[in-house]
Amino acid sequence: MYRWTESERLNVQRYFIDQNADPSQRFFITIKEDVHHIVNVMRNDVGNEIIVTFNDQQVYRCEITKIDSDQIEIKLTEDMTIDSELPQHITVCSGLIKADKYEWLIQKATELGASHFIATQMTRSVVKLTQNKVAKKLERWQKIIKEAAEQSYRLKIPEVTYKESLKAVCEDIDQFDHVLLAYEDAAKDGETHQFRSLVAQFQPEDRVLIIFGPEGGLTEDEVALFENEGTTIGLGPRILRAETAPLYALSAISYEQELSY
């Protein structure tokens, strides 16, 4: 397994290309924001190196061979692939919260290994998202996630989607191996063991959905939607903010699945 040097961590920027790696081929970076960042922000020139993660989760050190106004040509020089993904595919479903708090949540949750985000309208959501603003919001959120994935050396860029209600989320429940609901009442009642017990049972490649309420938490009716498929969990003895709870859960999963052996 490749080991990053401190210099590489600090000085070599990472980018994503939506193609599979092939050392015998030249590749082109064409995303406008990436071209601008490489040339104008990082001040790279022909001969400089960047790190590129490919669609098949292969990572290569690449040399810049040509710079045009709308694209950058690179050649692959060294395989630097390391496994930086959580063993499970974790989907974080959150009730809509204030914009700056949700943006912070998805940024940090990407760094902690989340695979997918679902933003949805819930009963206690103070924030409302009208249909004509959904596309613009998703574009902004996806940009934040991409930048966080690059910064944290992820092998893939998580996706974010929007569901108009928690009922719509429930309709897709069959695609998950585990469904957990972070329920404030469970924490108040002193439930502290269920979450740890479930996480210990996770297997590699399991698909896990964890549902978090907005400010004010989930209602009893919302929890009841998942009574046959989901399990309510407490996240310790303290009541966490809507933007903090997902980070707690992801950190706990990482510790149990990646660091406790």
ChimeraX attribute file (.defattr): number of C-alpha atoms within 10 A of each C-alpha:
attribute: neighborCount
match mode: 1-to-1
recipient: residues
	/A:1	8
	/A:2	9
	/A:3	9
	/A:4	11
	/A:5	8
	/A:6	8
	/A:7	8
	/A:8	13
	/A:9	13
	/A:10	8
	/A:11	10
	/A:12	14
	/A:13	17
	/A:14	23
	/A:15	21
	/A:16	22
	/A:17	17
	/A:18	12
	/A:19	13
	/A:20	11
	/A:21	21
	/A:22	13
	/A:23	13
	/A:24	9
	/A:25	9
	/A:26	13
	/A:27	20
	/A:28	18
	/A:29	19
	/A:30	16
	/A:31	13
	/A:32	11
	/A:33	9
	/A:34	18
	/A:35	19
	/A:36	16
	/A:37	14
	/A:38	20
	/A:39	16
	/A:40	11
	/A:41	10
	/A:42	12
	/A:43	10
	/A:44	15
	/A:45	16
	/A:46	14
	/A:47	12
	/A:48	13
	/A:49	19
	/A:50	20
	/A:51	23
	/A:52	27
	/A:53	26
	/A:54	19
	/A:55	16
	/A:56	13
	/A:57	22
	/A:58	18
	/A:59	25
	/A:60	22
	/A:61	19
	/A:62	22
	/A:63	19
	/A:64	20
	/A:65	17
	/A:66	14
	/A:67	18
	/A:68	10
	/A:69	10
	/A:70	13
	/A:71	17
	/A:72	21
	/A:73	17
	/A:74	24
	/A:75	20
	/A:76	22
	/A:77	14
	/A:78	13
	/A:79	17
	/A:80	16
	/A:81	18
	/A:82	16
	/A:83	14
	/A:84	13
	/A:85	18
	/A:86	19
	/A:87	18
	/A:88	19
	/A:89	20
	/A:90	23
	/A:91	22
	/A:92	23
	/A:93	24
	/A:94	27
	/A:95	27
	/A:96	26
	/A:97	24
	/A:98	15
	/A:99	12
	/A:100	9
	/A:101	15
	/A:102	19
	/A:103	18
	/A:104	16
	/A:105	21
	/A:106	25
	/A:107	21
	/A:108	22
	/A:109	27
	/A:110	29
	/A:111	20
	/A:112	23
	/A:113	28
	/A:114	24
	/A:115	21
	/A:116	20
	/A:117	24
	/A:118	20
	/A:119	23
	/A:120	24
	/A:121	22
	/A:122	25
	/A:123	17
	/A:124	16
	/A:125	20
	/A:126	15
	/A:127	15
	/A:128	12
	/A:129	16
	/A:130	8
	/A:131	9
	/A:132	8
	/A:133	9
	/A:134	14
	/A:135	12
	/A:136	10
	/A:137	15
	/A:138	16
	/A:139	12
	/A:140	11
	/A:141	21
	/A:142	21
	/A:143	15
	/A:144	17
	/A:145	27
	/A:146	20
	/A:147	16
	/A:148	21
	/A:149	25
	/A:150	21
	/A:151	15
	/A:152	17
	/A:153	22
	/A:154	25
	/A:155	23
	/A:156	22
	/A:157	23
	/A:158	22
	/A:159	17
	/A:160	19
	/A:161	16
	/A:162	21
	/A:163	16
	/A:164	15
	/A:165	15
	/A:166	22
	/A:167	15
	/A:168	12
	/A:169	17
	/A:170	15
	/A:171	10
	/A:172	9
	/A:173	15
	/A:174	10
	/A:175	10
	/A:176	15
	/A:177	15
	/A:178	20
	/A:179	19
	/A:180	19
	/A:181	23
	/A:182	23
	/A:183	23
	/A:184	23
	/A:185	17
	/A:186	18
	/A:187	19
	/A:188	15
	/A:189	10
	/A:190	13
	/A:191	18
	/A:192	16
	/A:193	12
	/A:194	14
	/A:195	21
	/A:196	16
	/A:197	10
	/A:198	14
	/A:199	18
	/A:200	11
	/A:201	11
	/A:202	18
	/A:203	12
	/A:204	11
	/A:205	12
	/A:206	15
	/A:207	18
	/A:208	20
	/A:209	23
	/A:210	23
	/A:211	23
	/A:212	23
	/A:213	29
	/A:214	23
	/A:215	19
	/A:216	13
	/A:217	22
	/A:218	22
	/A:219	15
	/A:220	10
	/A:221	10
	/A:222	18
	/A:223	18
	/A:224	11
	/A:225	15
	/A:226	18
	/A:227	12
	/A:228	7
	/A:229	15
	/A:230	19
	/A:231	18
	/A:232	21
	/A:233	22
	/A:234	25
	/A:235	25
	/A:236	17
	/A:237	14
	/A:238	11
	/A:239	15
	/A:240	16
	/A:241	14
	/A:242	22
	/A:243	25
	/A:244	15
	/A:245	18
	/A:246	26
	/A:247	21
	/A:248	16
	/A:249	22
	/A:250	22
	/A:251	15
	/A:252	17
	/A:253	24
	/A:254	19
	/A:255	13
	/A:256	15
	/A:257	19
	/A:258	12
	/A:259	9
	/A:260	7
	/A:261	6
